[in-house]
Amino acid sequence: MEAVHGDLHTAAVRDVPLEHTTEDGQLRIFGFWIFIVSDLILFSTLFATFAVLRTHVAGGPGPAQLFDVGAFTAETLILLIFTVVYLPGVM
Amino acid sequence: MPVGVQNYTTHFFVTGDPLIYGVDVSIILVSLAIVYVLTRYRKWGWLWREWLTTVDHKRIGIMYLIAALLMLFRGGVDGLLMRTQLAWPNMHFLEAEHYNQIFTTHGTIMILFMAMPFIFAMFNIAVPLQIGARDVAFPYLNAISFWLFFFGALLFNHSFVIGGSPDAGWTSYPPLADLPFNPGPGENYYLLGLQISGIGSIATGINFFVTILKMRAPGMTLMRMPLFCWSVLAACIIIIFAFPVLTVALALLLIDRIAGAHFFTMFDGGNPMMFVNMFWIWGHPEVYIVVLPAFGIFSEVVATFSRKRIFGYSSMVASMLAIAVISYFTWVHHFFTMGAGPGVNSFFAVATMIIAIPTGVKVFNWLMTMFQGRIRITTPMLWTLGFIPNFAIGGATGVMLSVAPADYQYHNSYFLIAHFHQVLIGGTVYGMLAGMYYWWPKMFGFKLDERLGKWAFWFFNIGFYVCFLPQYLVGFMGMTRRVYIYPPGLGWEIPNLISTIGAYLMGVGFILIVADVVYSIRYGERDLTGDPWDGRTLEWSLSSPPPHYNFARIPRVDSRDAWWEMKQRRQRGEPMEEPEPLRPIHMPKNSGVPFILCVAFFVAGFGFVFNWYVFSVIGLLTVAICLFHRSFDYDTDYYIPVEELEHHEAALGRT
């Protein structure tokens, strides 16, 4: 809450990314990471549920019959790799 | 009336029970009275500007406190209705269906809509003041959290007059909570009400975690923080890790119910125990979420009223963090009877016994703080002293329950009921009431009357033992929880009757607390110093109530109990530092969007409850619009100029 006028200018000199230049911005980034932590738990729970119930299809079609597992795994990996490659470009 | 409309209304409104009609009438009367008073005294604008749109942590704390007390009343009435039904064999005060609904709402309200807002009230009231901050890290999010809780609770509380209450217990286990066994909107209310307020709880957890780690006054290292802040930090860590699991459990059960999925059904591949596990992975840490802040309050109260530093500060911190971690490894003790096998059960039994150790450490630290202290028996101290024997008994019976083979006998008996009421009331409620009495002058500028407060304590405390000690006994005799009627001749009559009398004594205690508040508004001792208890931490350095910006100058801290040290230095006549010149203060602007956003959540939730998806779509669209608005709103803050600060400070008699 303590943004002081002129911070932006000095920060630019120090070559700090824009979002880190105010205390507000720093708080938000930190808070965002903590939010990611809680999201991590949320998705872990979903994955855990999937792991437990994966085979419980009650005689219906399983994932292998419904989806092209190989293709979507490859697509996901490609997308993730793109993101990882993209990151150094913007940092 | 056309038959269609008639059919519709009889299903929409709960009918047939005179109690419910009485409630209908009183709801209408109270609503009319509120509208009348607000209109008569032209207070609508005041309500909107000062309260509904506020982002000030102190006001949000006060609103949490009021909501928690109202919910304590509602949950308490539920409890009294149950105790009345069980007072004697073959009572026909409540029917089975109604009884089921009441024990469900009693548990849900007490844990999620009473204990949670009560601890959040204390977070909001005390934490920023104790760490020398001007507000929480995200004031706007804080307002959203409150309104999410408020409308979640409102949605849940609608259930008993519109559509029917949930009746599958506060744990809402499938398959009983699943659609085939539980048609109608009741369980949907439970799922949506908890989901909406749960989002708010996660946000509060993140908010205070960031606040405590990033916004402490200069010089206040982690190990110089007041213990209450440590307890909030520990509770926030648990919230961040535990609440998402509840979110998933509730969401999947809702999908089961409204979209015909089979996550937790009996047939078609569902696994009901999956829900039970997820529920308690959240549920056990949850009890530590609500009890750790109470421990923090006891630490503050004991130190203040013994005029001593807290004994064993670092062991207090270590034990709280240990509890936060171990609380994740005990959840299976809620259902040893699932039959997970001796290996699993032993692990969880041992983990449960281990968690008693850090708790024991804390109790000894409080006792050692009092040892040779100059003790003042004020109302907050009285609640703290009342807590210790309570928690000793609750802890001991907890260890008894943790012995897995023995638990097969105790499981779901009244022994268990007595145990968890002993720790939840004796721990959390006593703690919150101690905190309420302790910080009341800080919030409102006057003390609560001590004499009435002590009467309230004694009624409540004695009533507590009279109510719950017989329940241990009747549990051993084989009475199980959630029975609504029992035959004579089992020897259960006398303990149940005594227990009911105790419950009414606690009710008298609650009424006395309310009377104390009403009396003190008018006659309570005004607090002009800002430090009525001769406190030790920074909140007492401010006026009561503090100005909206809290600290005109952020204090510099160089020891624990910072305010106490400052007072000592002043007493020794050490030269005071020249105060820094005032600087403009950066403040967040009030906003009505959080309120509107949460009304939209309420509308969406209501749509899901009754499967009226038009409402859900409208509600969720409004939510999206509100979020969009916030993202592009750059007019969110302002500066208080120095002249205005000087004016305020002078009005408070401070320079």
Boltz contact constraints between the chains, C-beta under 6 A:
constraints:
  - contact:
      token1: [A, 1]
      token2: [B, 134]
      max_distance: 6.0
  - contact:
      token1: [A, 1]
      token2: [B, 586]
      max_distance: 6.0
  - contact:
      token1: [A, 3]
      token2: [B, 586]
      max_distance: 6.0
  - contact:
      token1: [A, 27]
      token2: [B, 137]
      max_distance: 6.0
  - contact:
      token1: [A, 27]
      token2: [B, 210]
      max_distance: 6.0
  - contact:
      token1: [A, 27]
      token2: [B, 214]
      max_distance: 6.0
  - contact:
      token1: [A, 30]
      token2: [B, 210]
      max_distance: 6.0
  - contact:
      token1: [A, 31]
      token2: [B, 206]
      max_distance: 6.0
  - contact:
      token1: [A, 31]
      token2: [B, 210]
      max_distance: 6.0
  - contact:
      token1: [A, 34]
      token2: [B, 206]
      max_distance: 6.0
  - contact:
      token1: [A, 34]
      token2: [B, 209]
      max_distance: 6.0
  - contact:
      token1: [A, 35]
      token2: [B, 206]
      max_distance: 6.0
  - contact:
      token1: [A, 37]
      token2: [B, 240]
      max_distance: 6.0
  - contact:
      token1: [A, 38]
      token2: [B, 202]
      max_distance: 6.0
  - contact:
      token1: [A, 38]
      token2: [B, 240]
      max_distance: 6.0
  - contact:
      token1: [A, 38]
      token2: [B, 244]
      max_distance: 6.0
  - contact:
      token1: [A, 41]
      token2: [B, 241]
      max_distance: 6.0
  - contact:
      token1: [A, 41]
      token2: [B, 244]
      max_distance: 6.0
  - contact:
      token1: [A, 42]
      token2: [B, 244]
      max_distance: 6.0
  - contact:
      token1: [A, 42]
      token2: [B, 248]
      max_distance: 6.0
  - contact:
      token1: [A, 45]
      token2: [B, 245]
      max_distance: 6.0
  - contact:
      token1: [A, 45]
      token2: [B, 248]
      max_distance: 6.0
  - contact:
      token1: [A, 46]
      token2: [B, 248]
      max_distance: 6.0
  - contact:
      token1: [A, 52]
      token2: [B, 274]
      max_distance: 6.0
  - contact:
      token1: [A, 56]
      token2: [B, 269]
      max_distance: 6.0
  - contact:
      token1: [A, 57]
      token2: [B, 269]
      max_distance: 6.0
  - contact:
      token1: [A, 58]
      token2: [B, 268]
      max_distance: 6.0
  - contact:
      token1: [A, 58]
      token2: [B, 269]
      max_distance: 6.0
